[in-house]
Amino acid sequence: MRIMAIDYGQKRVGIAMSDPLGVISQPLLTLGVKSQRELIKRLKFIIEENDVRLVLVGNPLSHSGNSTRISEKIHRFVKDLRKSIVIEVKLWDERFTSKYALQVLKEKGIKQKGKIDQIAASLMLEEYLKSRSECSV
């Protein structure tokens, strides 16, 4: 089962994808956000082209686990996305993934800012895949 992860931002959206078995996560691409409608159209195409069966959308909660300002925007985005696709869409706590992605890029000497979002999506997907494998043991 292929899974897609989305690191949602108002200007850029990072996308990561699992392998067909749903075991390995890898960064895919970063999309510029022109409009919500255009973004959902592009995501729908990616989902169909890759036979995705589950979409994870990162939800950056506060330190205490409460919703943040961006969480409210993400909830609206998820609501619109769910209207456009027939597969499951799950929110996933992605606290600190963007900061960790920035740290990884710095350590590797990579200075491309557009990569941060797709790396963050990949880290989030990796956490999700790991949690699934731990549950099945």
C-alpha positions in Angstrom: 0.0 0.0 0.0 1.6 3.2 -1.1 1.3 6.2 1.3 1.8 9.8 0.6 2.8 12.4 3.2 2.1 16.1 2.9 4.0 18.8 4.8 1.5 21.7 4.3 2.6 25.3 4.1 1.0 28.4 2.8 3.8 29.0 0.2 5.2 25.5 -0.3 4.0 21.9 0.2 6.4 19.1 0.6 5.5 15.6 -0.6 7.0 12.3 0.3 6.0 8.8 -0.9 6.4 5.3 0.5 7.4 2.4 -1.7 4.6 0.2 -3.0 4.8 -2.1 0.1 4.5 0.9 2.5 7.8 0.3 4.2 10.3 2.9 3.0 9.8 6.7 2.9 11.5 9.0 0.5 11.1 12.7 -0.4 9.3 13.3 -3.7 8.9 17.0 -4.5 8.0 20.4 -3.3 5.0 22.2 -4.8 4.5 25.9 -4.8 1.1 26.9 -3.7 -0.7 29.2 -6.1 -4.2 28.5 -4.9 -5.9 25.8 -2.7 -7.9 24.6 -5.7 -4.8 24.2 -7.9 -2.9 22.5 -5.1 -5.7 19.9 -4.6 -5.9 19.3 -8.3 -2.1 18.6 -8.5 -2.3 16.4 -5.4 -5.2 14.4 -6.8 -3.1 13.8 -10.0 -0.1 12.6 -7.9 -2.3 10.3 -5.9 -3.9 8.7 -8.9 -0.6 8.4 -10.8 1.1 6.6 -7.9 -1.9 4.5 -6.8 -1.8 6.0 -3.3 -4.1 4.4 -0.7 -3.5 6.7 2.3 -2.6 10.4 2.6 -1.0 11.7 5.8 -1.2 15.4 6.3 1.2 16.9 8.9 -0.5 18.8 11.8 2.1 20.9 13.7 0.6 20.9 17.2 2.0 23.1 20.0 4.4 21.8 22.6 1.4 21.0 24.8 -0.4 19.1 22.0 -2.9 21.8 21.3 -3.9 23.1 17.9 -2.0 26.1 16.5 -3.0 28.8 14.0 -1.6 26.8 11.1 -3.5 23.7 12.4 -6.8 25.5 11.7 -5.7 26.1 8.1 -4.6 22.5 7.8 -8.0 21.3 9.0 -9.7 23.4 6.3 -7.3 22.0 3.7 -7.9 18.4 4.8 -11.7 19.0 4.6 -11.3 20.2 1.0 -9.0 17.4 0.1 -11.3 14.8 1.5 -14.1 16.2 -0.7 -11.9 15.7 -3.8 -10.5 12.2 -3.3 -11.9 8.8 -2.2 -9.1 7.5 -0.2 -8.4 8.0 3.5 -6.7 11.2 4.7 -5.2 11.2 8.2 -3.8 14.0 10.2 -0.4 13.2 11.8 1.4 15.1 14.5 4.5 16.5 12.8 5.9 18.7 15.5 9.5 19.6 14.8 9.9 17.8 11.5 10.7 21.0 9.6 13.3 22.0 12.2 14.8 18.5 12.0 14.8 18.6 8.2 16.6 21.9 8.3 19.2 20.4 10.6 19.7 17.3 8.3 20.2 19.6 5.3 22.7 21.7 7.2 24.6 18.6 8.3 24.7 17.4 4.7 25.8 20.9 3.4 22.7 21.2 1.2 21.4 24.8 0.9 18.3 24.3 -1.2 15.4 25.7 0.9 12.8 24.0 -1.3 14.0 20.6 -0.1 13.1 21.3 3.5 9.4 20.7 3.0 9.8 17.4 1.2 12.4 16.2 3.7 10.0 17.1 6.5 7.2 15.2 4.8 9.6 12.2 4.4 10.5 12.3 8.1 6.8 12.5 9.1 6.1 9.5 6.8 9.0 7.6 8.3 7.6 8.1 11.8 4.2 6.9 10.7 5.7 3.8 9.0 7.7 3.1 12.1 4.7 3.4 14.4 2.8 0.9 12.2 5.5 -1.6 12.3 5.8 -1.3 16.1 2.1 -1.9 16.4 2.2 -5.1 14.4 5.1 -6.6 16.5 
